[in-house]
Amino acid sequence: MKTCNNCLRSNPDDFNHCRYCGADIRYAEPVKRPFWKRVPAWVLVLLMVGGLIGIWFLLVGSFLAITTIEGVASMVLLILGAIGFGVVPLRAPDGDNNVFRAIGLAFFALMGASLDQTGNTLYNKPVEYFLCPAGTGLDREEIISNPLPGTTYVTQDFTCWDKSTGKPVMTLNPFKILGIRFVEYFILGYILLGLRFVFWRIKNNS
């Protein structure tokens, strides 16, 4: 395609005069069309459909990974917490801004309690210690149900098992587990704030 220097409109390469204004375009330099304008429409449609399907699989896969695989939600929240509390990238401590600090800690703890339902080996040890009777161990499994077409419910089943007989002793109350998880993430938030302060002091001293 040739672009007319007079009206800046595009013309076919074999035109000597602009079909819009009649200006001489014999010596106008051909303008290369952008890549996306050279791609056929059906290819663009396939790419868009494939992209939407990929996004759907990514969302569903992320949901299943967070709700079924232990440690996935813990790692994601740890990374988000390190960013949110200014550890990575390192930011200067907030000083005496206690109100925003309390709001940030409470929000982080609520997110941890609501999203990290599976926990991990470390986070589930306090659950076992405080809620399971002596001589029992904690085991977790997810229960996936599809009550209606297009809906998926995932619930966590935390059960204390007798270590000697291997029989289930009791199923734990999920609200008690949420309470312990809230405290765990509240403490984790304070640890991240402490690391931020220590790293900032080391950076300034060096």
Secondary structure, DSSP 8 states (H G I E B T S, - for coil): -EE-TTT--EE-TT-SB-TTT--B-TT--B----HHHHS-HHHHHHHHHHHHHHHHHHHHHHHHHHHHSTTHHHHHHHHHHHHHTTTTTT-----S-HHHHHHHHHHHHHHHHHH-SS--TTTHHHHHHHHS-TTEEEEEEEEEE-SSTT--EEEEEEEEEETTT--EEEE--HHHHHHHHHHHHHHHHHHHHHHHHHHHHHHHH-
